[in-house]
Structure formats: C-alpha cells, structure tokens
Amino acid sequence: MRRLVSLRFWGIALVMLLLSSTFIWAGNGKYSRYRQKITPRLSAGALFHLGLQNNDLHIPEMTPGLNLTKPGASFFTTGVPTIDGPVTESINYTQDSNLNGGAQVPPDNAGCVGPNHFVLAVNTAIEWYTKTDRIQQNSESLNTFFAATDPSDLFDPRVVYDAYAHRYIVIADEQSSTPSNINYIHLAVSKTDDPNDGWYFQRINTKTTINAKETWLDFPALSVSNEAIYITGNMFDFNNYYVASRLWILDKGLYNGTDTSAVHIYDISTESGLESQSFTNIPAIMSGPQPLLNGDTVGTFLISAEWDNGSGDDDM
C-alpha cells in the first residue's frame, strides 16, 4: 500500500504544479492569472472554539425562528429547477445547544448523500435521515458519536460518501493547548451504506512539528478515491500563526473493522515545487475510473485558495 500511496501522491503533486501555473480566460480576451490577496488566518470555527476554550465568549440564550416555507414560483428564474418536495428542517442552534450544552457559531455545516440516507454534521452535532421520506434516524453530539476515540470539544466536521466502497466517512477536529499541546483528527467509517448499521472509529494524531514548531491542523478538508482517504489542513502553531499546509493520505484499513488506516503525511507545496506554502488546499471527491497523469493513477485533484509565487502575487 505504501507504493500505491506514493504513486497517487505524485499524481497529486504534479496536478498541483499544473494548477499553480494554469491560465484562465479573462474578460479582456487575454490569458492572465487569477489573483486575489488572502491573508492566511484561522477558520471562523476554530476562532469560536478557541474563544470558548479561553473563556473569552459568552453565548446568550436565544430562540431562532423555525418557520420554513417552500419558495414560491416567483423566487425562481427561467432555467432554475424548483424544489421537489417539502423543505426539511435539520438541526438548529437550540437543538445543537440541547445536545452539547451550548451551540457553536458558525455551524460549519457539512453533509453527503448515499443510496438511501443523507448524513449531515455541524459544530457540534451529527444527524442522518432517510432520503425518500426524510425521517430523522439519529441526532447526537459529535462528542457522543465519537465516544470510542475519547474526544473533547470537537469542531470542523466533514462528511463524504465513498461511492467505491459504499461507506460514509466523517471526521472532526480536536485541539487544545491546556495542559499540553494536542491535536487530533477523529475518523469514523460506516460499516455499510446504511449509517444505522454501525461505525468504525480511529483517532489520528495530527500535531506536527514543522520548522521546529509544534503545529495543529485547522480547517480540515476531506475526500476519497477508490483506494485512499485524503485529509488536508492549514497548520498553525499553538500561538495561532500560520506555518504551512499538509496532506494526509490514509489507506482503507479501517474499513474491515479489525485494522486501522495507515497514515502518510506530505508537504504538498514543497513536493509540487512551489516556492512557498499554499493555503487551504481542497481535495476533490472522486468517482468513476481513476484518471492517469504521466502514466500514474491520480488519487485526487487539489485546488488551493492561495499560493504566493514570491513576486507579490497571490495565485489560485
């Protein structure tokens, strides 16, 4: 599996290099880079998490309005499909607060759809429903859901459906600097394509030393291919200054319920030949046959929100 992972990574690295030098058609009819200044910073979910952790935030009691109505025909323009069926309310701040003893802002909503269910997660709860009649079959806090991995104050959940292996995948982040610096990604994989059939769990230590600094993973992104799971993140030191970005490639060992997934970590910016660290790399969720690049199978494609080419330009 190590060789397979290596091959897939080099496909990723080459694609990132191509993306970093790709031109797009501009409004003036000429090719030019897309440039936008972005300062690397913590995600809103992480800032809220740290504010609660440091007792800097107080959340007043509130009762948000829950009246949802299907938009009328005048809401839609020509060519835009209407909503088929009733609007289904999922979790709201009050329900989140009841599950966790307090809601989190922003909700950092994530979700995916499988053959017969859809699974959603927010800061800091998880639910799933049937697709056809939209019956809620589970609602619990992320800490309760991940109880097997002994979590604390999880945030930044992500959910995807593995169409190759017919499994749901959920991750959530954990970070603390008291009493010591810790950082984990909690991973869950459903046993079948029905989330009610149970889950396998694993905790991954993502605290990483980069340039002699202990760093933690913020704003994780999640994807899957036919052979691997991909997790990316922005790495901040424990004073919350941006240091680098990283990619974790996991095999699917956890899927059989007896093994854990082997974890491989990569500096995708350096491996791709970039002069500096890219920021917020999002991996594509793959489906169908895996594409080839220079004879190697590509595991996934990555797009970055920012990469500074060293000349004062920020390039996507």
C-alpha positions, -999 to 999 in steps of 0.1 A, spaced: 0 0 0 29 23 6 39 21 -31 3 27 -42 0 57 -19 33 71 -33 21 68 -68 -11 85 -60 7 113 -42 30 120 -72 -1 123 -93 -15 149 -69 18 168 -67 20 171 -105 -16 182 -108 -10 209 -81 20 221 -100 -1 224 -132 -28 242 -113 -4 267 -99 7 277 -133 -26 274 -152 -40 305 -170 -77 313 -173 -96 334 -199 -101 369 -186 -127 395 -195 -104 414 -217 -99 384 -240 -64 377 -229 -50 350 -207 -40 361 -172 -36 346 -137 -64 349 -112 -50 370 -83 -66 378 -50 -49 388 -18 -57 365 10 -41 366 45 -37 331 59 -58 330 91 -77 307 114 -111 295 103 -142 310 120 -150 277 136 -115 275 151 -117 311 164 -150 303 181 -136 271 196 -106 289 209 -128 317 223 -148 291 243 -117 273 254 -102 305 268 -135 317 283 -135 348 260 -171 342 248 -204 342 264 -234 329 245 -268 343 255 -299 322 253 -317 326 220 -347 311 202 -342 314 165 -372 313 142 -381 279 128 -407 288 103 -395 274 70 -416 277 38 -411 265 3 -402 294 -20 -429 304 -45 -427 303 -82 -417 339 -84 -385 331 -65 -371 311 -94 -358 323 -127 -360 306 -160 -339 275 -161 -335 271 -124 -353 240 -111 -378 243 -83 -375 224 -50 -391 190 -53 -409 181 -21 -411 198 13 -383 217 30 -368 196 57 -355 214 88 -324 198 101 -306 209 133 -309 244 146 -290 263 173 -314 254 200 -312 217 193 -274 219 190 -274 236 224 -296 209 239 -272 182 226 -240 199 237 -248 224 265 -241 252 241 -243 259 204 -213 269 182 -210 297 156 -206 293 127 -223 258 123 -197 247 97 -223 226 81 -212 195 61 -232 167 45 -234 140 19 -259 117 3 -257 79 -1 -281 54 -17 -309 57 9 -297 82 35 -282 116 38 -258 124 67 -251 159 80 -228 173 106 -224 208 122 -205 223 151 -211 202 171 -236 175 162 -244 148 136 -277 136 122 -289 114 94 -322 110 76 -338 87 51 -338 102 16 -373 94 4 -395 103 34 -368 124 52 -373 106 86 -346 115 111 -329 84 124 -302 98 145 -293 130 163 -264 133 187 -234 154 197 -201 149 179 -185 140 213 -212 113 218 -208 100 183 -170 97 186 -171 84 222 -149 54 212 -120 78 205 -123 98 237 -129 132 222 -131 166 237 -147 198 222 -148 186 186 -152 211 158 -149 215 120 -167 183 110 -166 170 74 -187 142 58 -183 124 25 -197 93 9 -173 67 -6 -191 56 -37 -164 30 -44 -167 11 -11 -203 23 -2 -194 38 31 -199 72 49 -168 89 62 -169 115 90 -140 135 105 -138 161 132 -110 182 147 -98 184 183 -73 210 195 -61 222 229 -31 239 245 -41 232 281 -25 215 299 -4 205 269 -5 209 232 -27 183 215 -43 179 181 -63 150 167 -85 142 138 -112 118 147 -122 95 119 -154 74 115 -163 50 87 -198 34 85 -198 -4 84 -222 -4 54 -240 20 31 -266 23 60 -254 46 88 -277 27 112 -255 -4 109 -227 10 130 -194 26 126 -156 20 129 -135 47 147 -99 58 147 -81 88 162 -52 103 143 -25 124 160 -21 154 137 1 175 159 31 180 136 65 196 141 73 220 112 104 242 112 109 234 149 74 245 158 46 223 171 16 229 148 -21 219 147 -45 213 118 -72 239 112 -100 238 86 -97 202 75 -109 191 41 -119 155 33 -121 135 1 -119 99 -10 -108 79 -41 -110 42 -49 -80 34 -28 -74 61 -2 -89 88 21 -74 123 18 -73 150 46 -58 184 41 -54 212 66 -38 246 74 -11 241 100 -9 268 127 14 270 157 -1 270 191 1 308 192 -22 306 161 3 318 135 2 301 101 31 279 93 23 255 64 -2 232 48 -2 194 49 -19 164 32 -26 131 50 -33 101 28 -49 71 46 -54 36 33 -88 20 39 -76 -4 66 -103 8 90 -130 -4 66 -126 -41 77 -132 -33 113 -101 -50 126 -72 -28 113 -66 9 115 -58 30 85 -21 36 78 -14 73 77 11 91 54 18 129 57 30 151 29 42 186 24 23 191 -9 37 226 -16 73 216 -14 67 182 -32 49 201 -60 79 225 -65 62 257 -51 85 283 -37 62 289 -7 34 272 12 -1 271 -4 -31 277 18 -65 259 22 -59 230 -2 -92 213 -11 -91 177 -24 -117 166 -50 -141 138 -41 -135 112 -68 -159 88 -85 -157 65 -115 -124 53 -130 -93 70 -117 -76 92 -143 -40 89 -154 -13 115 -154 21 107 -170 13 70 -166 5 72 -129 -30 69 -115 -42 102 -99 -57 97 -65 -73 132 -63 -70 167 -75 -63 197 -52 -71 233 -56 -56 260 -33 -72 292 -21 -38 309 -22 -3 304 -32 22 333 -33 47 329 -61 73 350 -43 68 381 -65 40 396 -45 12 379 -65 -13 355 -48 -23 329 -73 -50 303 -73 
